[in-house]
Amino acid sequence: MRARRLAVLALLFCAAAAGAQAPLATEVASVAIPVSDLDRSVAFYTDVLTFQEVGRTEVAGEAWERLEGVFGLRMRTARLRLGSEQIELVEYLAPEGRPVPADSRSNDLWFQHVAVIVSDMAKAYAHLRAHKVRHASSGPQRLPDWNRSAGGIEAFYFKDPDGHALEVLAFPPGKGDPRWQEKSRLFLGIDHTAIVVSDTEASLRFYRDALGLRVAGESENSGVEQEHLNNVFGARLRITGLRASQGPGIEFLQYLAPSDGRPRPAGTRANDLIAWQTRLRVGDASAVEKALRAGRAPFLSPGLVRVPVAEAGFAEALLVADPDGHQVQLVR
């Protein structure tokens, strides 16, 4: 099975190389997070994390069923903004999906989070404690100075009302985007979304070689601070950051140790709460579809689907899975 997957990814690379003139992903537009109660989740993200709600939509019908691969769906969505970045909260009124597994761990292959940047970690942690958030880390961690790429960064994992892991992250001077040094607000924006991957090279063939994202940074993290951040004993991670020309980054978390992270549950669909979607904007969706089909990428929609622009904010889209099953929506 693994040999077949690697062969498919090699074909993806060849297809991308053959169609190098075709427009690729130009923006990481947003991250969609499935929730069980939209009103509750909107209140959490706006009241606790100071996101601003910028719009709501309720959709149903064949176009959405085809795009999401879920028959008979009706879903409510809320678009939220923090700084320059957006997320989308999605509640499936029908059919309801499966909850986040209660025993989810940070090294399971369905893990995904967004990293919210804060201007002061001590104040952010006190604020989160005052709102009684559930811990995923034991507490805020300062990554050690021996780590050239990540030394001095402070981070903390916690959970939203559905048990989704979220991260707050504070950059020291000289690291990260200069705009993350702003001090006038506590919660500043989203730097990246992180996904656990089983094989960095295979994921690079998908995101870099087939979709055109660029590698923006790499590090290998370990030690007691990383263990307590991820709440995984013996954690040693290979971390690779990628970016498009606009939007937050996509960060790979490959656990070099321990190696007991679980694969995505069989039969996961878009209405299941672990099925986050990373939305990439492309210039020519037909060309991208052709390249992905040539590379035998797993399609979750039957192909390119036209949707009502007024409801979606885009005209056409397709939904595919990356090598570990993380859902990627490509829109134009």
N, C-alpha and C positions, 0 to 999 in steps of 0.2 A: 504493500500500500504506500509506504513512504517513498520507495523507488519510483512508483508511478507519479506521485505528487511532485517529486523533483523533476521528473521528465516533463510534466506539464508546465512547470515554472520555467524550464529551459526553453520550451516552445514559446512561452510568453515573452521571454527576453528576445528571442529571434524575431517574433512578430513585431515587437516594439522597435527593434533595430531596423527591420525592413520598412516600417512606416514612420521613420523618424521625423518626416516632415509634417505628419498629422499633428494637429493641436493636442496637447496633453492637459493635465490638470493645472489650472492657473491659480486656484485659490482653495484653501480649506475654509469652506463657507460657514459651517456650523457643525455641532455635534448634537444628535437627537438621542434623548434619554427616555426610555419607556418608564412610565409611572403607573401606579394603581389608582391614584386619586389626584387628578390634576389640580384641583383647588388647594388641597393640602400641600402639594409639592410647590406650586407657585408661591404660596405663603412662606414656605421654608426658604426658597431661593431669594425671594425679595426681602423678607423681613430679616433673615439671619445673614445672608451673604450680599445684600444690597443690590442684587440684579434689578433692572427695570423691565417691566413687562411692556412689550411693544406691539403685541397683536395676538389675537386668538382666532382659531378656525375650527370648524367641525366639518368633516368630509366623509363621504361614503360613495359607493358606486364602482363600476367595473374598472375604470382606469386605476383607481387606488388599489383595488384588489389585485390587479395584474402587477402593479409596481411593487407592492409589499409582499406578494405571494401568499396572501391570506384571504380566503373566500369569506364573503358576507361581513366584511369589516365595516365598522363605523368608529372613527377616532376623532378625539378632540386634541388640539395642539395649542401650545402657548409658546410664543417666541419671547425670549428674554435676552437682554443685553447687559453686559458689564464692560465698561470702557468701550473698546472698539470691537469686541468679540460677542458672538451670539451662541446660545444654546437653544434647543427646542425640546420642550417636555411634551411627551405623547402618551395619551391615555386611550387604550382600546376599550370602547364601550362594548363592542362585540367583535369577534369572540375574545373573551378574556384570556390572557396568556398565563404562563407559569411564573411564580414569584422567584426572586433571587434566592438561590439555595442558602439555607440558614448557616451552613458550614463553609461558605465561600472563603477562600484564602487569596492572599495577594499574588500567589504564584500559579493560581489556576488559569488556564488558557482562555477563559471567558472574561478575565479581569480587564476592565477599562475604567479610566478616571479622567477628569479634567483637573488641571493644575491652576488654581486661582491664586494670583499673585497678591501679596499683602505688603504694606509698607513697613509694618512692625509686627514681628511674630509674637512677641509677648502680649501685645494688645489684642491681636487676632485670637490667640489661644484663650485669653480671658473672656473675650466676647463670645466665643463658641461655648465655653464652659457655662457662661451665664445663660445661654440658650439651651443648655443641657443636651448638646449633641452627643452621640455615641462615639466612643473612641474606636479607631481601627489601629492606630499606633498607640504605644504606651504613653506618648507625649511628644512634644516638639523635639526634633533632633537637629543638631548642627553637624553637618558632614565635615570630616576631619581635614586638616590643612594638607596632609600628604596627598590627598586626591586633587591633582592639579586642575582638573576640569570642574569638580563640584565642591571643592573645599570652601567652607564658609557659608554655603547655602543652608538655610534652615527650612525644615519641612515637617508637616504633620498630616496624617491620614485620619479621616473621620467619615461618618456615614450620614446619608440623607434619610428621609422617612421610609424609603423602600429598602434600605440596606445597601444602596450603591455607595461605593467608596469614592470619596472626593479628597483632594489635597489642597492645602494652603502652603504657599512657597514664598520665601523671602530671599531675594538676591543681595549679596553684599556689594559694595561699590566695585565696579569693574567687571562684574559678571552679569549676563543677561542683557536684554534690550535696555538701552538707557532710559526708556520711559518707565521702567519698573523702579526707578529711583525716586519717583514722585512721593512727596510726604503729605500732601494736602488731603488725601483720602486713605482709608484703611484697606479697602478691597479695590484693586486697580484694574483687573482684567484677567484674561485667560492666556497663559503662555503656550500650553500644549495640551493635547490629549494623549494619554499613555495607554499602550496595549501590551499585554504579555504575549510573547511570541516563542515558538519552540525552536526556531532556526532563523537567526538574523539574516543569513545569506539568502534563504528562500524568500523572506519578507522583503528584502531589498530588491530582488528580482521583480516582485510585484509592484511595490510602491515607487521605487526609483526607476527601474528599467522599463516597466510597462506603462506607468502613469506619469513619470517625469518629475517626481519630487527630487530635491537635492539633499544630500547629507550635509547637515549643519553642525554636527558635533558628535563626539563619541567619548565614552568613559567606561571604566570597570570599577564598580562600587562594591565594597565589602566592609566588614567590621561590625562592632557592636551597635553603632549608630544606625547602619543600614538594617540590621536585624530588627531593631526596635521600631524603625520607621515602617517597615513592611510587615512587622509582627511575624516574621518567618525565621526560625532559628537556622543559623549557618548560611544566611542569604549572601550570595555572591552573584552580581548581575553584570551582564554586558548591556550597556545602554547606548542607543543610537538615536539621534534626533534628526528628523527630516522636515523640510519646509517647502511650500510652494512660494510663488512670488507674493502672495497675500495670505493673511489669516494666521491662526495659531499653528504650531507645529504638530507633528505626529511623532511620538517617542516610542521606540521599541524597548521592552524590558525582557531580556532573555535571561532566565535563571540558569546560570551555570551550575549552581547548587542552591538548594537541594533540587533533585530531579523528579520530585513526586507531584508536581503540578498536574491537575486533572484536565483532560480535553473537554471541549464544549459538549454538553449533553446532546445525545442523538436526537434528531428531530427538532432542534431549536428553530423557531420561526420568529418573524419580526414582532409579533405581539408578546413574546416572552420578555420578561423584564431584564434579562441579561443581554438582550439583542440591541445594544447601542448601535447607532449608525453614524459613521463619519461621512459628511457630505462634502464632496469635491466638485467644484465648478470647472467645466471644460469648455473649450471653444467650439469643438465639433463632436457632438455626442455620437454621431453615426460612425465617424472614423475611430473613435475610442471603442465603440461596440465591436467594430470589425476586428480591431487588433486583439481585443480580449477573447473574441470567439476563435480567432486563429490560434491563440495561446491556450484554448480550452479552459479558461477561467470558469469557476462554478457560478452560473447565473441563478439568482434567486427570483428575479422577474423573468418573464419569457423573452425579453429583449427590451428595446427602447420603447418607452410608453409615453404617449402624449397625455398631459394632465391639464386641467383648467388653470391658467396662469394666475387668475385672481385668487384661487385657493392656495396655490403652491408657491408662488413667487418665482417659478421657472416654467418653461414650456414643455420640456421632455426630460426623462430621466430613466436610468436603469439601476438595478440593485444587484451587486455581486458579492461574493465572499472572498476574503483574502486566504492565504494558506492555512491559517488557524481558525477560520470560520468567522472572523470579525466582519461585520457587514459594512460595505462601502457603497454609498449612493453617489452616482455620477450624474450631474444635472447640467442643463443648458437653459 
